[in-house]
Amino acid sequence: QVQLVESGGGLVQPGGSLRLSCAASGSIFSFNAMGWYRQAPGNQRDLVAAITRGGRTNYADSVKGRFTISRDDAKNTVYLQMNSLKPEDTAVYYCNAQQLVLAVPYDYWGQGTQVTVSS
């Protein structure tokens, strides 16, 4: 079984920074891609950033230049560095891991961590 545990969320003022961590129960080499999604009240869960096994990254337009996704293979952990935070970044952030099994993608999710950007 796969378990993803997020941490690092909290309350921060506009313009501030936070770093989210997602620790996997096993080697992240088993995943084709990992990423961060977020969901605000009344909204759908949307992709924020993703990183593939090969290191290719992808970001939502709203966070380009402000957020950076990275990984530490030795710690089986993926990070999301969030700078220049805005109130509209407020949401529950979920870690996602995608595994390809016999060419069929399967998604795993963490329980989420709350990020609140407010003055």
Secondary structure as UniProt FT lines:
FT   STRAND          4..7
FT   STRAND          10..12
FT   TURN            14..15
FT   STRAND          18..24
FT   HELIX           28..30
FT   STRAND          33..39
FT   TURN            41..42
FT   STRAND          46..52
FT   TURN            53..54
FT   STRAND          57..59
FT   HELIX           61..63
FT   TURN            64..66
FT   STRAND          67..72
FT   HELIX           73..75
FT   STRAND          77..82
FT   HELIX           87..89
FT   STRAND          91..101
FT   TURN            102..103
FT   STRAND          104..109
FT   STRAND          113..117
//
